[in-house]
Amino acid sequence: MGASIPKSSFVNPDARVRCPTPDCWGDLLLFPTGDTDRDGIPAFSNATLCPLCMTGFDIDPDITDRDLYLRVSWMRANPGQSLPDDLAAPDTGE
């Protein structure tokens, strides 16, 4: 596997991260595991693969999947606005 990428890097409206492999223009995506929490929020794998260069990357779970999902959902529903305070501080699951 390649370098480790913080899961919090995927907190953007597209929930994507540019592949860090030199000369690659691919986007890394999160892969759902098929599991959900009590509210139906999906769990995501702690690894990803670039579809262009086929380099694999570990994802460091520096935030919970729930926090990631809620932040991305809020950003998509409220484009151009800052995250509210209750979503701004990461939930580390500790």
N, C-alpha and C positions, 0 to 999 in steps of 0.2 A: 504494500500500500504506500501511497505518497504521504505527504505531510498531513498533520491533523488540522482540521478547520473547525473553529468554534461554531456551535449550532446557532449562537446568537447572530452570526454573520448572515443568516438567512432571514433575519427580521427586516424585510423590505416588502413593498407591495407585490413584487413578483415572486418572493420566496426563492430567489435564485442567487447563486454566487458564481462569478466568472472563474473558470478553471485557472488555477495558478501555474499550470504547466507552460513553460516558455513556448511562444509561437502558437498557442492553442486559443481558439476563440469560442470554445464550448462553454455552456452554462451547466453548473452542477445543480441538481434538484434533490429534494428530500424524498425518500421512498417510504410510504406508509407500510407498517408491519401487518396491518389487518386488525390489530387490537385497538380498542377504544376505552376511554375511562367511563365513569358512571354517567357522564353528560353527553357521551357520544363523540368526544374530542379524540382524534386519532393519535396513535403513537407512531413515531418515525424511527427508522433505522439509524444506527450510529455509524453508518458508512454510506458512501455514494460512489458513483462511477461517472466519469465524463463520457458522454455519448460520442464525442468526436475523436479524442485521442486514446480512449479506453483506459485512462489512468484511474486507479481507485484511490479513495481518500477516506481516512477515518474522520468521524465527526465527534468532536469533544462536546459532550452534553453539558455545557456550561449554563444552560437554562432548561427548564422542563418543557416537554412537548406541549403541555397545556398552555404555558405562558407564550411560547412561540406561536401557536395557533391563534390565540386570542389577539396577540399584537398584530399579526399579519391580517387577520380578519378586520380588525379595527382600522388599520391603514387603508385597506381596500374600500371600506365603507365610508371613510372620511378622508379623501385625498387632500394632500397639502396641509393638513392640520397636525399639530404636535400631539404626541401620545398623552392621554390624561395621566395624572400622577399615579393612579392605581395600576396602570399598565407600564409606567416608565421604569420602575425598579424591577430588575429581573428576579424571578422566582427560581432559586437554585435548587429547590427540592430538599434542602437540608433542614 
